Amino acid sequence: MLSVWITGASSGIGEACAYRYAAQGARLILTSSSAERLEKVAEKCRAAGATQVVVLPYDFSSNDDIEALVQSAWNATEGIDIVMLNAGISQRTNVEDTSMEMVRKIMEVNYFAPVAIAKDLLPRMLSAGGGKIAVTTSIAGRFGFPLRCGYSSSKFALYGFFETLQAEYYDAGIRVTIICPGRVQTNISRYALDKGGKPHGVMDPGQADGMTAEAAARVITRAITKEKKEVLVGRKELLMVYIKRFFPGLCAMLARKIKPM
């Protein structure tokens, strides 16, 4: 019976993936900073067919108790087959208006938390004969994007760590899938940090017109099942990934012209 741990599970891509795995009869562990929203998602997962649902709220802006969180998650379902490291926070500030405090908070949530979880889970998965680790980055982790200096930095960093993890432990049964979304209809822009660290409070128009979280979840869960090393999730905005690869100068020019909101 499949055991799946999803962080950032209270909304958006994480929530939609939880419902997909619930329909498969999986045992689920759901984590985010909002216990109230998690409980609502958990109820829907049980109704959708999940064999077991465990709620483990956690605020990833402070990661002092990551080891205890991982131990609780592992014990909850007597092992974890798939971990989906999806929790994240964005921003809507230019470099001058982005304080180092904001950069550190973004890096703590987006980079250090998934890295710490993966490092702590790794020996357990190795002892169990293997496991799947999926991590959500972004096309903003493939090229710099206006008003995202801290966010893009954190997503670039994920590639470095998890591609290394792919290379080092593939032969030991560890499969890593890097999830690279473009514009998906989630709440990430609503909770993005604005000047002074306040929530942005609105969904950006580009995001509102993006792929639905449900459609994204279908692509993502399929990619994890097929053990893809990377999956691009989105629509026409994904062309920028290929433009960056083959025409980096053109990508830089387009990035300057793209509306960042």
N, C-alpha and C positions, 0 to 999 in steps of 0.2 A: 504494500500500500504506500503510495507516494506521500512523502512529507515535505512540505514547502513552507519556507519562511520568507515573508515579504516585508521589507521596510518601506515606509511611505505608503502604507496600505489603506489609509483613511480616505483617500480621494484619488482622482485622476487615473494614471496608468496603473499604479499599484492596486487600487481598488478594483479596476476592471480585470486585471490579471487574477486577483483573488477569486472573482466570480467564475472565471474560466477554469481555474483549478478545482474550485468547489464542485462544479458540474461534473468533474472527472472523479469525484468521490475522494479527493485528497484530504490528508490531515494538514491543517493550516495553522501557522503561527503568524499573527498580524501585529506589526509594530508601527507606531507613529507617535507624535507628541500629544495627540488628542485622544484620551481614553474614551470620551463620550462618542466621538465619531467612529472610533474603532468598534465599539460595541454595536453600533448600528450596522456597520459593514459585516461584523461577525454574525449577526442575526440573519442577514440576507444570505450569507455563505452557508449557514446551516440549512436554510430553506432551499438553497440551490443544490444541496446534496453532499456537502462536506462531511466527512466521517467524524472529524474532530476539529474544533476551532479554539485556539488559545490566543488570548489577547495579552500582549506585553507592551504597554506604553513606555516610551522612552524619548527623552529630549536629546537629540544628537548634537546640540550646540555645546554640550558638556559631556565628555566621553570618559570620565573617570571610572565608571562602572561597566565598561564594555564587556570585560571578562565575565562578570556576573550575569550580564544580559545574555551572552552567548551560551553560558552554562544552563541558564533557565530555558532558553529556546531548545537546546539540544536535548535536555531532559524531558521537556514537555511532550515530545512525540517519539522519544527514544531514538533519536537520530534525525538527521536532516538530509534529504536527497538533493533538494534544490534550495539555494538561497538567492533571493532577488534583492539586490542592494539598490534600492530605488529612491530612498529619501533624499530630498535636495531642496536648496533654496537659491533664488536668483536675486538680481539687483536691477535697478534702473537709474544708475548714476554714472557720470563721466569720471575720468581718472581724478580730476581735481576735487570732486565732491565725494570721492570714496575714501573714507577713513581707513586706517590700518586695522582698527577694531572691526570694521565691516569685512575687510578682506579676510581677517583671521576667523571670523564667525562663519563665513562662506566656506572657507577651506576646512574648518572643523566638521561642518555638516556634510559637505559634498565629497571631501577627499579623505580626511583622517578617519572618519567614522567607518566608511566601507572598507578601508584598508585594515583598520583594527579588527573588524568583524571577520574579514577574510583570513587574516593571519591567525586569529584565535580558532576559527573553524577548521583551518587547513589540517592540522595534525589529527583532529577527530575524523575528518573525511578520509584521510589517508589510512587511518586504522580500520575504517569501515570498508575499505576497498575502492573508494572514489566518491565523487559527488560533482554536482554542477553548481557553478557560481556565475550568476548573471549580474551585471552592473550597468546602471543607466548613466550614460554620459550625455552628449548632445552634439549637434552639428557645430555648436559654439565651441566645442572641444577640438574641432578640426580647423577652424580659422577664427581670427580675432573679429569681434563684433561690437559695434558701438553700444555704450552703456552697460557692458558686461565684463569689465576688466577682471574683477574677482571671480565671477562665475566662469568665464572662459578659462581662466587659469586653473581653476579646480577641475574642470572637465578635461583639459589637456593633460593634467597630472594623472588622472585616472587611466588614460591610455598607457602611459609609461609603466605604471605599476601592474595593471592587469594583463597587458601583453607579455610582460616578463613572467607573470604567474602562469600564463598559457604555455610559454616556452619551457619553463622549468619543470612543470608537473604533469604535462600531457601524458607521458608514458607511465605515470603512477595512477592514472584513472581520473584525474581532475580535468573537467571540461569547463572552460570559461567562455561565456557569451557576452560580448560588449554590445549594449543596446544604445543606438545612436538616433534619438528622435530629432525631428525637425519641429514643425509647428503642430502641436497636438492640443486639443481642447481640454486643458486642465486648469487648476487654480494657481499654477506656479507664478503667473504674473500678478495675481491678486496679492499674494503673500511676498512678492519680491521686495527687497529692501530699497526704499527711496532715500532721498537726502535726509540725513539725520537718523537713519535706521528705521524710519517709519514704513509700514506696509504700503505698497504702491496702490492697492485697493481696487484696481479695475483690471478686467481682462483685455489684453492688447487686441486690437482689431485683427492683426495677422494671425494670432493664436485662435481667436474666435472663429476664423474661417478655415482652421486647420482640420486635420484628421480627428475623428472622434476617438476618445479613449478606448471605446469598445473595439473599434477597428484596429487600433494600435495594439491592443492586447492580443488579438488574434494573430497578428504578425509576430509578436514577441514570443508568445508561448509556443508557437510552431517552431520558431528559430531555436529556442532552448531545447525542445524535444529533438530536433535534428542536429543538435550540437554544433550550430554555426558559430564561427569565431567572432563574427560581427554581424549585426543586422541594422540596416538603415530603415527608419520608420518615419513616414511622412509623405509629402506630395512633391510638387515641382521645386520646392525650396531645396530638396536634396541634390539638385543639379549643382549647387554650389560646392558640394564635396568633390565632385568630379572636375569642376572648373579649377578648384584649388590644386588638385593633383596634376593636371595637365597644363593649366594656364594660370600660374600663381599671380602674375602681374594683373591679369584681368580680374581675378578674384579680389585682389586688394582694392581695385577701383570700384567694383560692384559693392563691396562691403562698406565703402565710404558713402555710397548712394542709397543703400537699403534703409528704409525707415525702421529704426530700432524698436519702436513701440508696436 
